[in-house]
Every structure is written in C-alpha cells, then in structure tokens.
Amino acid sequence: MYQFTEDCLIGIEEIDNEHRTLFQMINEAFELLSDRSNAPTVLKSLLPRLKEYAATHFAHEETYMEKINDPELPRQKKEHAAFTEKVTSYDLASVTEENAFSAAEEILTFLVRWLYGHILGSDIMIGKMAAQEADTFAFTEKYMVGIELIDNEHRRLFEIIADVDKLIHEELLHDKYDEIMRLLGELKDYTEFHFEDEESLMERIHYPKLDIQRRAHSAFIERLVGINLSELDDMDDNQQEYLLELMAFLQNWLINHILKADKLIGEYQRKLEG
C-alpha cells in the first residue's frame, strides 16, 4: 500500500485532502489487482474515475495558485497537461483478458510514481515562494543540521545557487547562458552526489524516514533534470524573470527540505549519541 505520509502534506487543507483521496483511489485499485481477474474492472471503471478526479484536483490547484499569484503556476500547468496527455494515451480499447493485469499494473505504477514526484517536487512549494531576504543565499546557522558532512555539502549547494544568481544579474556579460547551463549542470551533479552521501549516512544510522527522504530527493533531481534553458530563446524579454523565478524555486525548495526534513536527521543522530 502507498501511504500518504506527513512529508506529502503541503499545508493547504483542500489540496492535502484531494491528494489523500488520490492515494486512496490508487490503493483501492492495487487492492483489487491482488485478484488478477479484477484487472479489466480496474482498467475500465476505476482508472477513468481516477483520471476524472485528477482533472478536478488540477483545476482546484491551479485556481488556488492563480489566487495567490504563485509564480510556479505556468510550470504546474505544464506538468498537469503532461500527466493528462500520458494517461489519455493509454489505449484501453486494446486491452484483452491476457494483458489486462500487466496493463493495469503499468498504469498504476506510473500514477503513484508521478504523484509522489509531483507532490514532493512541485506541490510542496505552493505558496512558499517567500520574499527574498537581503542575503538569501547565505548559509546561516539556522540551516545547520549538526552533522558536519551534511552541513558542508549544503553550504556548497548554497554557493552554487548563489553563483548562478550572480551570473543572472550580470547585465554586461555576453554568452552568459552557456555559463548558466554549466553551473546548473554542476548543481545537478553535486546535488546527486550530496543526496547519495546523505542517504548512505541515513542507512548507517538506520534512520527510520530514509524512504521518505529518497522520494523527496528523487523528485528534486527530476526537477533539475527537467530544466530546459532552450526555452529561453522563445522568451525574449522574459528570460531574466524566468531564470530568477527558477533560482528562487530551487533555493526555496532546498531551504524547505533542510528545515522540514534534514533537521530531523541531526536530531535523530544526537539521540543515538546521547
């Protein structure tokens, strides 16, 4: 069963309740699939209902984001549209008794993986794009987890993001987008390196929320991989705004993850040592 755990809570009651319902519907489908003979029923009844509910949820989510002028709304709309296109692409008419189970399992596995990734990589930041502080890229004491390895690597992530932000503001520098792409590649590589280190440490201390952390890490890496600066060519005067919003999102996600999740690793280790 796929649990709707506290790490999936974004703090907006309507959206959290709808996410919880989506998890319940997916779990109902998997439960029905425990008897393979139910596969045609899952495909022809439950899946269309799940698709309809997801569409309603997306509409509610987008309306909320419009109301609060969330800068991530265009990106959310793209992700919602991509999800809808993917689900619609499944040809249920070609399902037979022989392939119904494998088809249902494939679709449901995609749904749950997408849902976890979307919540932890995108929805978790709805309404959290706070006004920037005077030196928002400074790695201060409030971000310290209390584990030297993790704190040093978090500090380096802040430095890379700060380097990208500084470059974005360099108005007179030619061909700066090539350098921005290089730095974003460095950010992705170092983030993957850091997450591997962090997960290895959690394994060593038998941290009980390791699976939750892995899901969040995977969602963030997918966001980094999905950055497509080739879109800048079509943006003309909006390039600067797009990049600033992108870096604000990455920085805010990292801060939110450190304060909400990584701090708990330090607390857990201190209890072990105490």
FENBELRA-V735430 format. One record per residue. N is the residue number from 1. PHI is phi in whole degrees, -180 to 180 (none if undefined). D_FIRST is the distance of its C-alpha to the first C-alpha in whole Angstrom. Layout:
n;phi;d_first
N;PHI;D_FIRST
N;PHI;D_FIRST
This chain:
n;phi;d_first
1;none;0
2;-97;4
3;-90;6
4;-89;10
5;-88;12
6;-64;16
7;-68;16
8;-87;15
9;-74;18
10;-103;21
11;89;23
12;-118;24
13;-55;23
14;-61;23
15;-68;21
16;-61;18
17;-65;18
18;-71;18
19;-62;15
20;-62;13
21;-65;14
22;-61;13
23;-63;9
24;-62;9
25;-65;11
26;-65;9
27;-65;6
28;-61;9
29;-66;10
30;-64;8
31;-64;8
32;-63;12
33;-72;12
34;-61;11
35;-107;15
36;-57;17
37;-68;19
38;-84;17
39;-55;17
40;-59;20
41;-65;19
42;-60;16
43;-69;19
44;-94;21
45;-122;20
46;-71;17
47;-64;17
48;-60;21
49;-66;19
50;-66;17
51;-62;20
52;-64;22
53;-67;20
54;-61;19
55;-63;23
56;-64;24
57;-63;22
58;-59;24
59;-63;27
60;-63;26
61;-64;25
62;-67;28
63;-62;31
64;-62;30
65;-67;30
66;-63;34
67;-63;35
68;-99;34
69;55;36
70;-70;33
71;-67;34
72;-86;31
73;-57;31
74;-59;32
75;-68;30
76;-62;27
77;-60;28
78;-64;29
79;-66;25
80;-63;24
81;-65;27
82;-65;25
83;-64;22
84;-61;24
85;-63;26
86;-64;23
87;-65;21
88;-67;25
89;-71;26
90;-69;24
91;-94;26
92;-71;24
93;-68;28
94;-90;28
95;-71;25
96;-120;26
97;-59;25
98;-74;25
99;-105;23
100;-61;20
101;-65;17
102;-64;18
103;-66;19
104;-64;16
105;-63;13
106;-63;16
107;-66;16
108;-66;12
109;-64;12
110;-61;15
111;-60;13
112;-71;11
113;-65;13
114;-64;16
115;-64;14
116;-58;13
117;-63;17
118;-69;19
119;-64;18
120;-79;18
121;-98;21
122;-128;23
123;-61;22
124;-59;22
125;-101;26
126;-62;26
127;78;29
128;-111;30
129;-80;32
130;-72;35
131;-61;39
132;-72;40
133;-77;41
134;-57;45
135;-130;43
136;-66;40
137;-94;39
138;-77;41
139;-86;39
140;-98;39
141;-60;39
142;-66;36
143;-95;34
144;-73;34
145;-85;32
146;98;34
147;-121;33
148;-54;36
149;-57;34
150;-66;31
151;-63;34
152;-64;37
153;-73;34
154;-63;33
155;-59;37
156;-66;37
157;-62;35
158;-60;36
159;-65;40
160;-65;38
161;-62;37
162;-64;41
163;-63;42
164;-64;41
165;-61;42
166;-62;45
167;-66;46
168;-59;44
169;-84;47
170;-78;50
171;-72;52
172;-95;55
173;-84;53
174;-83;53
175;55;50
176;-73;47
177;-69;44
178;-64;45
179;-70;45
180;-63;42
181;-61;40
182;-63;41
183;-67;39
184;-67;36
185;-65;36
186;-64;37
187;-63;34
188;-63;31
189;-64;32
190;-71;33
191;-63;30
192;-61;28
193;-60;30
194;-64;29
195;-62;26
196;-63;26
197;-61;28
198;-65;26
199;-69;23
200;-64;25
201;-64;27
202;-64;23
203;-63;23
204;-64;26
205;-96;26
206;56;22
207;-67;21
208;-70;18
209;-107;17
210;-60;17
211;-62;14
212;-63;14
213;-63;18
214;-60;17
215;-63;15
216;-65;18
217;-61;21
218;-61;20
219;-64;20
220;-69;23
221;-61;25
222;-62;24
223;-65;26
224;-65;29
225;-63;28
226;-79;28
227;-66;32
228;-126;34
229;-75;38
230;-64;40
231;-64;39
232;-60;41
233;-62;44
234;-97;43
235;-100;43
236;52;47
237;-75;48
238;-96;44
239;-58;43
240;-60;44
241;-63;42
242;-60;39
243;-66;39
244;-65;39
245;-67;36
246;-63;34
247;-68;35
248;-63;35
249;-63;31
250;-61;31
251;-65;33
252;-67;31
253;-62;27
254;-62;29
255;-62;30
256;-60;27
257;-68;25
258;-63;27
259;-72;28
260;-91;24
261;-119;23
262;-66;25
263;-56;27
264;-69;25
265;-65;25
266;-61;29
267;-63;28
268;-65;26
269;-66;29
270;-65;32
271;-66;30
272;-63;30
273;-77;34
274;-79;35
